[in-house]
């Protein structure tokens, strides 16, 4: 038997289901019951029940694309903050090959890069790379930080949400899977995009978000925004 609804907000200790269900992440078994181990939203998939944390840090996975800021330069690598408990590093060989060159000539402390997670070892040492379309150094723009688990909600089904923000603000927007968002456009439009993205993070767990985003953009920009073909809002747990 299930005692909560999908997407219900729960706290540690709440009883979610009985032994007919299987435990997923964010849950534990107590006797015949499955209970929540954290504050988050219930996710029910067939007979498996999980709780997705409302606030969480990014845990790197191989293949992810992330936005990072250079924090230190060493003899053979750059260290980067990737909005995670674990820092990342970009080997000089990934940029210069076998050449010996001054690392400062490529990237300095404070530079913001779009990278791919190449490998994560057993102690969570995160190796980053720049090989791939669109990866490299950002120039200008602003950074916005959101909870990584809410990235799918910001993007929307088939990019519907993020494309609406791009189209209406005329800003370039890139979303890292680590919850860092880069926005570049006219300064006034960057601020509009920032307000909308922050609202999406605050209300990511609610329904009807697409309409509220459209209304907010309409109010901030002072114009009517046409509705696009209705697309089901994404599950933030996907």
C-alpha positions, 0 to 999 in steps of 0.5 A: 500500500502507498501512503503518499502521492507522487510529488508529495513533500515529505520529511525524514521519518515520514512513512511512504509505503509498505512492503509491497514497494521497493526502496529507492534513494532517499528512503529506508526500511523500518519493519514493513514500512518504507520511510523518507530519510530526507526532506524532498519530493516523492517519486513513484516509479512502478513499485519503486519509491524514492525521495528527491532532495529539494536541496542537493549538491552536484555529484559528478558523473562521467559524461556530464557537461558542467560550467566551472570557474578556475580557482587555482593554476598548478604546474600541469593543471587548472583546478576548478570549482564545479558547484560540488563538494568535489573540485575538478581539474583540467590537465594542461595536456588536454589544452596544449597536448605534449607542448610545455607552455605557460598555463596562464596564456590559456586560462587565468583564475576567475575564468569560466569554462564549459567542460565535460566530465571525463572521469571520476575516480574512487576518491571523487577526483574529477577529471575535466576535458574540453573536447566536444562541440561548444566547450571552451571559455565563456566571455562576459555574461553572468552566472546563476546557480540553481539546485542541480536536481532542478536542471531538468525543470529549467530546461523543460521537455525538449528544451521548451522552458529554456527556449522560451526564455532564450527567445523572449530575452534574446540571451544566449543561455547554457545550462550545466548539469551541475546547476550553473547557468551562463547567461549573456545578452543585453544587461537588462535582458540578463536581469530578466532571465536571472529573475525568471530562472530564480523563480523556476528554481523556487517553484520547480516542485509545483504544477502550472509552472510554464504558464507562470513563467510565460506570465512573468516574462510578459510582465517583465518585458511588457508584452504579450507572449504567444502560447506554444504548443502545449507540452507536458511539464517535465518530472524533476526526477527524470 
